[in-house]
C-alpha cells in the first residue's frame, strides 16, 4: 500500500472514530468522574440536585433535535430511535431495537464503555438515564404521553441494558 492510500485510510478512520472518542472523553471526564467523586463524598444525596441539571440538559437535547427530526417522515418511534441512537452512538453505546408499533419500542444495549465503571454510583443508569430519556423525548414530542422506562442495566449486573419507549398522543 502506498503512503498516500495509507494516509487516506487513516483520515477515513479518524473521521469515523473521532466523534465517538471525543464523546467518550467528554462523557468520562465531564459526567462519569464528577458523579463518582460526588457520590463518594455525598452518597445518595447527589441524585436529587443532579436530577435538576439532568432534566434541563436533556430537555435542551430533545429541543435541539426537534427541528431536524420534525422534517423527517416516519413514525414517532422512528424519530425517538434516531434521537436516542445519535446521543448514545456519540459516546460509544451500542445496541439494537425491537420496534413493537408506531409508538412503542424496546432498546437493548449490549455494549457500553461506562457500564462497569460506575462502581458504587451504579444507580446513575437507572435513575439519571431514565430521567434523561424521559425529558429529551418529552421535549421532542410536546403534548404526547411519553413513558421512558429503564428495566435493566449492565451497571447493575444485568446481561444488557433494556428500556422501553412508549409515545402516545394525548
Secondary structure, 3 states (H helix, E strand, C coil): CCHHHHHHHHHHHHHHHHHHHHHHHHHHHHHHHHHHHHHHHHHHHHHHHHHHHHHHHHHHHHHHHHHHHCCCCCCHHHHHHHHHHHHHHCCCCEEEEEEEECCEEEEEEEECCCHHHCHHHCHHHHHHHHHHHHHHHHHHCCCEEEEEEEEECHHHCCCCEEEEEEEEEC
